[in-house]
Each structure stands twice: as structure tokens, then as C-alpha cells.
Amino acid sequence: MEINKISIIGIGLIGGSLAKAFTQRTGIKDITAVGRNREILDRAVAEGTITRGFTGLNEYVYNSDIIFICTPVRTAVSYLTKLSGKVKPECIITDVASTKGELSRAALSLQHKVRFIGGHPMTGSEKAGYGSSYAHLFENAYYILTPGENCEESDLQAMKQLVGSIGAIPIELDHEEHDLITAVISHIPHIAAAALVNLAGDYDTGGVMKMLAAGGFRDMTRIASSDPEMWENILLSNREKVLDVLSGYENILSELRSAVKSGNSAQIKDFFLRAGNYRSTLRDSGKGLIEPIYELEVDMVDKPGAIGEVSTLLGKNQLNIKNMNVINSRENVRGCLKITLAGRDDLTKAYSLLKNSGFKVFSNSANF
């Protein structure tokens, strides 16, 4: 099918990035956006990101070739219902939520059937909102598509071609398989991170634990700072899969607890051996459901001007340092200065600059 008119409902990080990607990387000239904030819509129009913006649905949206619903799952279900019976018959409706089952079931139950294809770009950022959006957000990121029963093969191919045109890698999955995968590699890890932080908070009666909690603990629990409302929405929309996987996680912990209690050395070693073997098969590069951090560790002597030397070197080469701090708790850490950069390209360049300048530099964020 020929795609000339696109509508995007929700002009935040993902919706805004989609609009910028379509505007800058495809020949699509007609993009309508729907959002709650009039100021942001006007800004997007002024920047040339969208053609027009509205605070509610209207004929421009209904006349689209493809509609992207870029809102939380519950809101997306509501929009799906509102669009049913009003869009033109050949219009494709898709979404970007991290759970697919609830929306797929909602689409199937509509009185006026729509051509629904669930979508989930496996990328994001630690920052939200239109102001943080950028056109290359989807580059080399998997973009999951879960076709509904009422869509045609040509619809699916059109979606694959479209997401491919903005640099993403389209992957077709059944919505049940998608929700199981995301429960394992995204939803339970967020639960585990939050549980570890709450555990530390419960045991940290004197504040010393907070002072020493760095290195591996900080990296493992970084995602515990995610938006509580969003995660309440995600977990309840994927309730069955989350409960199934959570039971499996609890069983693993229970077995380890029994092994430690009984002093079963072989079982304890096997626990870590199996984890290490599977972990070694995972890719260290590429995008995933959990946003990676781009960090370097620099091993250096503590002397006047040392940190300034590093920051000046990177600054002169137009590298934006997002964060820089001295690491006081260095368990499982190879350097004493940690530098956080904006992305993989900046990380690679900073690594080479520092190493070529004689610094001992390390990173777990990329393969060098």
C-alpha cells in the first residue's frame, strides 16, 4: 500500500521520535499529531516535525493511511475504541506499548473491525517527552510487530517497510510470545531492581549502606528509578505472563536458598555456572528493551588537574559528557573515574582518545 498520510497520537519521546524520523528519513509529507499540550504541538509544527497538531481526534486523523497510538496501554485501548468505525477501511492502526495482549484482544472485540498491528520499538531513553525525541532513536533497534487477525499480509509488509525506512529492524511475533519475552527480559528485571533497592532501604538503618552502594549494585538497580505509574500500567496489562514468570523467578531463588541453607556447594556453583554460560551468549552491542548506559572507567593517579585533563580532552573533541564522578566504592570496578556519554559513537570516540593519550580506560558498554 502507498503511505502518504500518517497520524501520531501522543507526541512524547516515542511519538515525537517517530514524527522526526518520518519527516527526515522518508518521503512522507503529511503528518498529523494529537497531544494534550498545545505548546508542544505548536513547537513541533514550527520545527517542521509535523504538518499540523490537535488536542483531539478529527477528520485528519480518520483519513490517515496509518495511525500510531503512542500512549500507555490503557489509554491506547481507549483510543482504539474511539477510532473504530471512523477510520477509512484500509487504514492501519498500530501502537508502541511494551505489552501487546491487551490491545490485541481489545482490537478483536471491536464491533467495527480495524486493521490492527501491534508494535513495540525496543528502544527508548532515560528522558521522556517531545524535547528528548530524536530521529535516529530507532536506528538498529528491533521493532516488534504483532499482526491482528483482521489485517492483511500487505498491511504487515507495509509496516515492515515503513519501520525499516527509519532504520529499525522489523521482527514479527505472536502477541502471546511477545508478552512472555518482555515479561522475562524487561518486566521482571524492573521488579527485581526495585526489590533490591527496597531491600537496601529496609536494611539501611544508619545510612552507611547508601554510601557504599555503588559499582555493581548501582548498575543493577539503575532501572528501579522508572516511572511508577507507567510500570503499574505495564504489569497489570501483562498480568498473566508477569505472574507466571515471577513464579519461575521465585522458584529459582527458593532453590538457591535451600542450597545455601544445606551447604550444597555443587548446586551453588551450578547456579552461577548456568547463569554465566547463558550470559556469555548474549550480545553486548545493539539496542534492547532496557536502555543501555554508555560509560567508561578511567584508572588514573589522583593528582591536581587530572580530572580537568580528561574533561578538556573530551570537550575539545566535541564529546558531550553527561556525567563524571569519582568512584569511591570500587568493588567490581576497574577504574576510579566514571564517565557517562550520550551514545555508542561518543563512547567509542572517547575510548580511543583517552587510550591514545596514555590513560588506562575500560568499558562494559561496547566491544573494543
C-alpha positions in Angstrom: 0.0 0.0 0.0 1.1 3.6 -0.6 1.6 5.6 2.6 1.0 9.3 2.3 -0.7 10.4 5.5 0.3 9.4 9.0 -1.2 10.4 12.3 0.6 10.1 15.6 -1.4 10.1 18.9 0.9 11.1 21.7 3.8 13.3 20.9 6.2 12.3 23.6 9.6 10.6 23.3 8.5 7.8 21.0 5.7 9.7 19.2 8.0 12.7 18.7 10.9 10.5 17.5 8.6 8.7 15.0 7.4 12.0 13.6 11.0 13.3 13.3 12.2 10.0 11.7 9.3 10.0 9.2 9.9 13.7 8.3 13.7 13.4 7.9 14.1 9.9 6.5 11.0 9.2 4.3 9.1 11.0 1.6 6.0 11.3 3.8 5.0 15.0 4.0 1.6 14.8 5.7 1.9 14.0 9.5 -0.9 14.9 11.9 -0.2 14.7 15.7 -2.7 14.6 18.6 -1.5 15.6 22.0 -2.5 17.2 25.3 -0.1 20.1 25.3 -0.9 22.8 22.8 2.5 24.4 23.2 4.4 21.2 22.3 2.2 20.7 19.3 2.8 24.3 18.1 6.6 23.7 18.6 6.5 20.5 16.6 4.7 22.3 13.7 7.2 25.3 13.9 10.1 22.9 13.7 8.7 21.1 10.7 8.3 17.8 12.6 4.6 17.6 11.9 2.2 19.2 9.4 -0.5 20.0 12.0 -1.4 19.3 15.6 -4.6 18.9 17.5 -5.7 18.2 21.1 -8.4 15.8 19.9 -9.3 13.3 17.2 -10.8 14.7 13.9 -11.1 14.0 10.2 -7.4 14.5 9.5 -6.7 11.5 11.8 -9.6 9.4 10.5 -8.4 9.9 6.9 -4.8 8.6 7.7 -3.2 5.7 6.0 -1.5 4.6 9.2 -2.3 5.8 12.8 0.4 5.3 15.6 -1.0 5.3 19.1 1.9 6.3 21.3 0.3 6.3 24.7 0.3 3.9 27.7 -1.7 0.7 27.2 -4.9 1.7 28.9 -5.1 5.0 27.0 -4.3 3.2 23.8 -7.2 0.8 24.3 -9.5 3.8 24.7 -8.2 5.4 21.5 -8.6 2.2 19.7 -12.3 2.1 20.6 -12.7 5.8 19.6 -11.2 5.2 16.2 -13.2 2.1 15.4 -15.9 2.8 12.8 -14.5 6.2 12.0 -11.2 5.5 10.1 -11.3 4.5 6.5 -11.4 0.7 5.8 -7.8 0.4 4.6 -6.3 2.4 7.5 -3.7 0.5 9.6 -3.8 1.2 13.4 -0.7 0.4 15.4 0.8 1.2 18.8 4.1 1.3 20.6 3.3 -0.1 24.0 5.5 -2.7 25.7 2.7 -5.2 26.1 0.6 -6.5 23.3 -2.0 -8.9 24.5 -4.5 -6.5 26.0 -4.5 -4.3 22.9 -4.8 -7.3 20.6 -7.8 -8.6 22.5 -9.4 -5.2 22.5 -9.0 -4.9 18.7 -10.5 -8.3 18.2 -13.6 -7.4 20.4 -14.5 -4.2 18.5 -17.8 -4.1 16.8 -16.3 -2.3 13.8 -13.2 -4.2 13.0 -9.9 -2.3 12.3 -6.7 -3.4 10.7 -4.6 -3.5 13.9 -0.9 -4.4 14.0 0.7 -4.3 17.5 4.0 -2.5 17.5 6.8 -2.3 20.0 10.1 -0.5 19.2 12.7 -1.9 21.5 14.4 1.3 22.3 14.0 4.4 24.5 15.8 6.8 26.7 16.1 7.7 30.3 14.5 11.0 29.4 10.8 11.4 28.4 8.9 14.0 26.4 9.0 15.6 23.0 12.0 17.6 23.9 14.1 14.4 24.3 12.9 12.9 21.0 15.3 12.4 18.1 15.1 11.0 14.6 17.8 8.3 15.0 16.2 6.7 18.1 15.2 3.6 16.1 18.4 3.0 14.3 19.5 -0.7 14.5 16.7 -1.3 17.1 14.4 -4.3 16.9 10.8 -3.2 16.2 8.4 -6.0 17.1 5.2 -6.3 15.0 2.3 -8.5 16.2 -0.4 -8.6 13.4 -4.0 -8.9 14.4 -6.5 -11.2 12.8 -8.2 -8.6 10.7 -5.0 -7.3 8.9 -3.9 -8.3 5.5 -0.4 -9.6 4.6 0.0 -6.4 2.5 -0.6 -4.4 5.7 2.2 -6.3 7.5 4.6 -5.8 4.7 3.8 -2.1 4.5 4.5 -1.8 8.3 7.8 -3.7 7.9 8.9 -1.5 5.0 7.9 1.7 7.0 9.8 0.9 10.2 12.7 -0.3 8.1 12.9 3.0 6.4 13.6 4.8 9.7 16.5 2.4 10.5 14.7 -0.2 12.7 14.8 -3.9 12.2 11.2 -5.3 12.0 10.5 -8.6 13.7 7.2 -10.5 13.5 5.9 -12.2 16.7 2.7 -13.5 18.1 1.4 -11.2 20.8 1.4 -14.0 23.4 5.1 -14.8 22.6 5.9 -11.1 22.7 4.4 -10.6 26.2 6.2 -13.7 27.6 9.5 -12.4 26.2 9.1 -8.9 27.6 8.0 -10.3 31.0 11.3 -12.2 31.2 13.7 -9.7 29.8 12.1 -6.4 30.9 9.2 -6.6 33.4 10.8 -9.0 35.9 14.2 -7.2 35.8 12.5 -4.0 36.7 10.7 -5.7 39.6 14.0 -7.3 40.8 15.8 -3.9 40.6 13.1 -2.2 42.6 13.0 -5.1 45.1 16.8 -4.8 45.6 16.6 -1.1 46.2 13.7 -1.5 48.7 15.7 -4.3 50.4 18.7 -2.0 50.8 16.4 0.8 52.1 14.9 -1.6 54.7 18.3 -2.7 56.0 20.0 0.7 55.8 19.2 2.0 59.2 22.3 4.1 59.6 22.9 5.4 56.1 26.2 3.6 55.6 24.7 1.2 53.1 23.6 4.0 50.9 27.2 5.5 51.0 28.8 2.1 50.0 26.2 1.1 47.4 27.9 1.7 44.2 29.6 -0.3 41.4 27.6 -3.4 40.6 24.7 -2.6 42.9 24.2 0.8 41.3 24.4 -0.6 37.8 22.0 -3.4 38.5 19.4 -1.2 40.1 19.5 1.8 37.7 16.2 0.9 36.2 14.5 1.0 39.6 14.1 4.7 39.0 11.5 4.2 36.3 8.1 5.9 36.3 5.9 4.1 38.9 2.6 4.9 37.1 3.9 3.5 33.8 5.1 0.3 35.5 1.8 -0.2 37.3 0.2 0.1 33.9 2.6 -2.4 32.3 2.4 -5.0 35.0 -1.4 -5.1 35.2 -1.7 -5.1 31.4 0.6 -8.2 31.2 -0.7 -9.7 34.5 -0.8 -13.4 33.5 2.7 -13.5 31.9 4.2 -11.5 34.7 2.7 -13.8 37.4 3.9 -16.9 35.5 7.5 -15.6 35.1 7.5 -14.2 38.7 6.7 -17.7 40.0 9.6 -19.1 38.0 11.9 -16.4 39.4 10.7 -17.2 43.0 11.4 -20.9 42.4 15.0 -20.2 41.3 15.6 -18.1 44.4 13.9 -20.7 46.6 16.2 -23.4 45.2 19.3 -21.3 45.8 18.1 -20.5 49.3 17.8 -24.3 50.0 21.2 -24.9 48.6 22.8 -22.2 50.8 20.9 -23.5 53.8 22.0 -27.1 53.3 25.6 -26.2 52.2 25.1 -27.8 48.8 28.3 -26.5 47.1 27.7 -28.2 43.8 24.2 -26.7 43.4 25.5 -23.2 44.3 28.3 -23.5 41.7 25.9 -24.8 39.1 23.6 -21.8 39.8 26.3 -19.3 38.8 27.8 -21.6 36.1 24.5 -21.8 34.2 24.0 -18.1 34.5 27.5 -17.4 33.3 27.2 -19.7 30.3 23.9 -18.2 29.2 25.1 -14.6 29.8 28.1 -15.2 27.6 25.8 -15.9 24.6 24.1 -12.5 24.9 25.1 -9.7 22.6 26.8 -6.8 24.3 26.1 -4.4 21.4 22.8 -3.3 19.9 19.7 -1.9 21.5 17.2 -3.7 23.7 14.2 -3.2 25.9 16.3 -1.7 28.7 18.2 1.4 27.7 22.0 0.8 27.8 24.4 3.1 29.6 27.4 4.3 27.8 30.1 4.5 30.4 33.9 4.5 30.6 36.1 3.8 33.7 39.4 5.5 33.8 42.2 4.3 36.0 44.4 7.3 36.9 46.5 8.7 39.7 44.8 11.2 42.0 46.8 14.4 41.3 45.8 18.1 40.7 44.4 18.7 37.3 43.9 15.0 36.4 40.2 15.2 36.0 40.4 18.5 34.2 42.8 16.9 31.7 40.3 14.2 30.9 37.3 16.6 30.6 39.3 19.1 28.5 40.4 16.3 26.1 36.9 15.1 25.5 35.4 18.6 25.4 37.9 19.8 22.7 36.8 16.9 20.6 33.1 17.9 20.8 32.1 15.0 23.1 29.2 15.7 25.5 29.9 14.4 29.0 26.6 13.6 30.6 28.1 12.7 33.9 31.5 12.4 35.5 32.3 11.2 39.0 35.0 9.7 41.2 34.2 6.2 42.3 34.8 5.7 46.0 33.3 2.2 46.3 35.2 0.2 43.6 34.2 -3.4 44.0 33.9 -4.9 40.5 35.1 -1.6 39.1 38.4 -1.3 37.2 38.9 2.5 37.3 38.4 5.3 39.7 36.8 7.9 37.4 33.5 7.0 35.7 32.4 9.0 32.6 28.9 8.7 31.1 28.4 9.7 27.5 25.4 10.3 25.2 25.7 7.2 22.9 27.8 4.4 21.4 29.5 6.7 18.9 30.6 9.1 21.6 31.7 6.2 23.8 33.9 4.7 21.0 35.5 8.0 20.2 36.1 8.8 23.9 37.6 5.4 24.5 40.1 5.9 21.6 41.0 9.4 22.6 41.8 8.5 26.2 43.6 5.3 25.3 45.8 7.1 22.7 46.6 9.8 25.3 48.0 7.2 27.6 45.1 6.6 30.0 44.1 3.2 31.2 40.4 3.0 30.1 37.8 0.3 30.4 34.2 -0.2 29.3 31.5 -2.9 29.6 29.2 -0.9 27.3 30.8 -1.9 23.9 33.2 -4.4 22.4 36.6 -2.8 21.7 
